[in-house]
Amino acid sequence: LEKKFSGRTVIFLTWRRILPKPKKNQRTKQKQLRPRSRTLTAVHDAMLEDLVYPAEIIGKRIRMKLDGTRLIKVHLDKTQQTNIEHKVDTFTGVYNKLTGKHVAFEFLATD
């Protein structure tokens, strides 16, 4: 599709549902527990996996700055660097727009 749209970056993301966190003083009891795959963190992690699809995420680090902002550093596999490197800025913007989280991508060699 990128060839068809004259060099623009094309991204496919799956639609996932985030269920709210159960409250302590809820009047009606829920019949089932909320699955781990429907939590906010799990959905955001899966979204990040989908975003960088041909590459594999090796590791993640969360950096807390002095002003309280968080920066997620995502380490990607070095073998896919030539395919992904020109799309990294697009990935950062899309993830920030969808989740509100700031992310930075780095390429590391696997041992």
Residue pairs with C-beta under 8 A, 6 or more apart in sequence:
1 10
2 8
2 9
2 10
9 87
9 90
11 51
11 90
11 91
11 94
12 50
12 53
13 47
13 50
13 51
13 98
14 46
14 50
16 37
16 38
16 43
16 46
16 47
17 38
17 43
18 38
18 39
18 40
18 43
19 34
19 35
19 38
19 39
21 34
21 39
22 30
22 33
22 34
36 42
37 43
37 46
44 99
44 101
47 95
47 98
47 99
48 57
48 74
48 95
48 103
49 57
51 91
51 94
51 95
52 74
52 76
52 84
52 91
52 105
54 80
54 83
54 84
55 76
55 77
55 80
55 83
55 84
56 76
56 77
56 80
57 74
57 75
57 76
57 77
58 75
58 76
58 77
58 108
58 110
59 74
59 75
59 108
60 72
60 73
60 74
60 75
61 72
61 73
61 75
62 70
62 71
62 72
62 73
63 70
63 71
63 72
63 73
64 70
65 71
69 102
70 101
70 102
71 102
71 103
71 104
72 101
72 102
72 103
72 104
73 103
73 104
73 105
73 106
74 103
74 104
74 105
74 106
75 106
75 107
75 108
76 84
76 105
76 106
76 107
76 108
77 107
77 108
77 110
78 107
78 108
78 109
78 110
79 110
81 107
85 107
88 105
91 103
91 105
92 102
92 103
92 104
92 105
95 101
95 103
96 102
96 103
